[in-house]
Every structure is written in structure tokens, then in C-alpha cells.
Amino acid sequence: MAARAYWQGQIRLALVSIPVEIYTATKSGAQIAFHQIHAPSGQRIKYEKVAPGVGAVEPDEIVKGYEIEKGEYVLLDQDEIDAVKLESKKTLELTQFVDADDIDVLYYERPYFVVPADDLAEEAFIVLREALRRARKVGLGQLAMRGREYVVSLKPCGRGMILETLRYADEVQKAQGYFREIPDADPDPELLDLAQTLIEKKSGRFDPKGFHDRYVDALRSLIEKKKKAKGAKIIEDPDKAEPRGSNVVDLMAALKKSLGPEVKAKATPKKAPPKKPAAKKRA
């Protein structure tokens, strides 16, 4: 079964319109789902939608409301919300182009694949993709999806393009409030060299398959132990925390130990052999 498009519309650049479809680029990984259980009876907890003084209500009796005063709401039907006119519900207009490095990583939220909607759109789609690639720029615009308007970025990705939703400025915390107490000082040159050598030693190409959710594995193992224990409580012994270095000597020793003996041998200069005393000349 073909994937269903998350959004269908057009990308507009000046007078050029390109029909496109957008698909989610990520999926939920393996997770352990827990339910809330009433311990004495073993029954699963259920939630009912109730109104004070009325009791349980039917789903078709529920509408959305915005509180304007305490206990007073403006009620809206879903079809009224869906009818709100917003051009970005069907059109992504690229209004600005920036370097990718200009966008702080804090603003990136979720990626989507972008493909041409049909054969007629392919030529214009490819032209825009290659123009962005040659210019090394990212296109910016606004797009309405699922009841919200997002700031989005658009950039080439292989034969297609990637659209990423961005957070608004008021959704991002200012880093200065968290980093203010960190000293603005230059590190010890020798420590810096050791740390850089360690980074270079562990450098390589990113391979996402090299990582997996170890917490999920641990939970599965716990569940299996619990089944075999027939209800007995199982508490794993917590790992003993390693002592943290509190001074430069500890940090220096830890970095050298991390590099391994072969690297330490290269870093330690060999002492020159002592010179032999010159032979005395005969009279």
C-alpha cells in the first residue's frame, strides 16, 4: 500500500508554481507501552469524558471552546475551524533564502520528504532543487498543516527535497540564561591537544544503524525476568558511579588513559642517550 501524503499543495517561487506532495520522513521506533492498572483487581484503568453535573457525554456532543472569561467560552464547530481562510494551507511560498548555517539547530523540529505531484511538475521541481544546491541556500516560507501554520525550510536531498518545520522565536529558550555562569576562559593547551587527539581517534562517518535504544532492551529484559519471577519484585543493582575528576591533574590523567598506551607512547618524547666521554689524547 502506497504511503498517504501528509500534505498536498504547491511550492511557489515568484510566478512559478510547482505541485508537490509531502510525506513524513520519520517513524516511531521500538517502544515499550505501559498501561495504568488497578493493582488490587488487576483491571486496566479507563477514562471517560464527563461534564460536571451531567456525567458521561457522547463524542458527538463535544465541541471546541475558547475561554474568554472564567467559565465562559466561545464555542466552535470543527467545520468552522476548517473553513478558516489561509493561503498557506495549499501554497508554500518561498519568501527568503539563507545559508543553512544561519539557522540554529534549536529551531529545527521535524523533517518531511518533498516530491513532485505528477510528471508535469518534475521539470520545475528539478530546476528548483538544483538551483538551491548550486546556490548552497535553504528556502524559507510558511505552511499550514493540521491546524497550525509553521515556518519551514526547504533544501535538496538526493533526487528530492527535504522540508523541515521550524520553531518560532518565542518557542525557543534563550541560551544565555543557561550558559551565563560558564567561565569564558581559554583551556590549558596541553589538555586541549589531548582532547582533540581523542576526538580525532574516535572520528568516522555517521552510521545510524550503529545505535539502538538500549533502554527498550533493558525494559524487555526486565519484563521477561518479571514473568519468570511470577510477581516477585525485581530491583537491579544500580551501577556504581565513577568518581568525577575535580582538578586538572585528574582530567589530564583521564585524557591520557582514554587515548590508550599506543598514543601515549607517541606523545611522550624519548630521552636522548647520554654522550660518551671523549677519549684522552696521548702525550
Helices and strands as residue ranges (DSSP letters): E 7-13, E 16-24, E 37-38, E 43-44, E 50-51, E 55-56, G 59-61, E 64-69, E 72-76, H 78-82, G 87-89, E 91-93, E 96-98, G 100-102, G 105-107, E 108-116, G 119-121, H 122-135, E 138-145, E 148-157, E 160-166, G 169-171, H 176-179, H 189-201, G 208-210, H 214-229, H 248-259, H 261-267
